[in-house]
């Protein structure tokens, strides 16, 4: 009996609203996308980047304001992602992940039985990447599937 095969691939695309992630998505769509691909867009909102100085946290009224501002920013990013993807008239789903981003993306790839992960690269230097870490670097070293990292260049 012949085995039935499909050409459908399950693609996880990590997007954070940055020009690097947008560039990776556009490159993927223009060079790699095939009809029938299932696109799962994941977004990991980084709360730590928006924390106020520690002195402000002593005021209990600051925390609800912080949360509201963070949620508003997340909604803007999700709308931006939605607008970008809709330009290509493809079926997709968006999933919000939690920090740490690299670990969440790798786990989501396993959970969704992904065939390949697509990510942008911020192009950090060696020192910054060593100190801060790199989401794309983490994904490359820990993913169970191939990873496509698209480097963004302002000179393009």
C-alpha positions in Angstrom: 0.0 0.0 0.0 1.4 3.4 -1.0 2.1 6.0 1.7 0.0 9.2 1.3 2.2 12.3 1.5 1.2 15.9 1.6 3.1 19.0 0.7 1.9 20.9 3.7 4.6 22.2 5.9 4.1 23.6 9.4 6.1 26.8 9.7 6.7 28.7 13.0 7.6 32.4 12.4 8.9 34.4 15.4 7.9 38.0 15.2 8.3 40.8 17.7 7.2 43.8 15.7 10.8 44.8 14.9 12.1 45.5 11.4 14.3 42.5 11.8 11.3 40.1 12.3 9.3 41.8 9.6 12.2 41.4 7.2 12.5 37.7 8.1 8.8 37.2 7.4 8.9 39.1 4.1 12.0 37.1 3.0 10.3 33.9 3.9 7.1 34.8 1.9 9.1 35.9 -1.1 11.6 33.0 -1.2 10.4 30.0 0.8 6.6 30.0 1.2 4.6 27.3 -0.7 0.8 27.1 -1.1 -0.5 24.9 1.6 2.0 25.9 4.2 0.5 26.3 7.7 1.9 29.5 9.3 2.0 29.9 13.0 3.2 33.3 14.0 4.5 33.6 17.6 5.1 36.7 19.6 6.8 37.0 22.9 6.2 40.3 24.7 9.2 41.3 26.8 7.9 42.9 30.0 11.4 43.5 31.4 12.2 46.1 28.7 9.4 48.4 29.9 10.1 48.3 33.7 10.3 51.7 35.4 13.0 52.7 37.9 12.8 50.7 41.1 11.8 53.8 43.1 8.5 54.1 41.0 7.6 50.5 42.0 7.2 51.7 45.6 4.0 53.5 44.5 1.2 50.9 44.3 -0.6 53.0 41.6 2.3 52.6 39.2 1.8 48.8 38.7 -1.7 48.9 37.1 -0.5 51.8 34.8 2.5 49.7 33.8 0.3 46.7 33.0 -2.1 48.8 31.0 0.7 50.4 29.0 2.3 47.0 28.4 -1.0 45.5 27.2 -1.6 48.5 24.9 1.9 48.0 23.4 1.3 44.3 22.9 -2.0 45.0 21.1 -0.2 47.5 18.8 2.5 44.9 17.9 -0.1 42.2 17.3 -2.1 44.5 15.0 1.1 45.4 13.2 1.9 41.7 12.7 -1.6 41.0 11.5 -1.4 43.9 9.0 1.9 42.6 7.6 0.7 39.0 7.2 -2.6 40.0 5.7 -0.8 41.7 2.8 0.1 38.2 1.6 -3.4 36.7 1.8 -2.4 33.5 3.5 -3.9 31.5 6.3 -2.2 31.9 9.6 -2.6 31.9 13.4 -0.9 34.1 16.0 0.1 32.9 19.4 1.4 35.0 22.2 4.2 33.4 24.2 5.8 34.3 27.5 9.3 34.9 28.5 12.0 33.7 28.1 11.4 34.0 24.4 13.9 31.5 23.1 12.7 28.7 25.3 9.1 29.5 24.6 9.7 29.5 20.8 11.4 26.1 20.9 8.7 24.6 23.1 5.9 26.0 20.8 7.7 24.4 17.9 7.6 21.0 19.6 3.9 21.5 20.7 2.8 22.4 17.2 4.8 19.8 15.4 6.7 22.4 13.4 8.8 21.6 10.4 11.0 24.7 10.4 11.4 27.9 12.5 11.9 31.3 10.9 13.5 34.1 12.9 15.0 37.5 12.4 18.4 38.5 13.7 19.1 41.8 15.3 22.8 41.5 14.3 24.2 42.1 17.8 28.0 42.1 18.1 29.8 39.3 19.9 30.1 41.2 23.2 26.4 42.2 23.4 25.3 38.8 22.3 27.5 37.2 25.0 26.2 39.4 27.7 22.6 39.7 26.8 22.1 36.5 24.9 20.4 36.1 21.6 16.9 34.7 21.0 17.9 33.5 17.5 21.1 32.0 18.8 19.2 30.1 21.5 16.7 28.8 18.9 19.5 27.6 16.6 21.2 25.6 19.4 18.1 24.2 21.1 15.5 23.6 18.4 14.7 20.0 17.2 14.0 21.2 13.7 15.8 23.4 11.1 16.0 27.1 11.8 16.1 29.8 9.2 17.6 33.0 10.6 17.3 36.1 8.3 19.8 38.8 9.0 18.5 42.3 8.5 20.7 44.9 7.0 20.0 48.6 7.0 21.9 48.9 3.7 19.4 46.7 1.8 
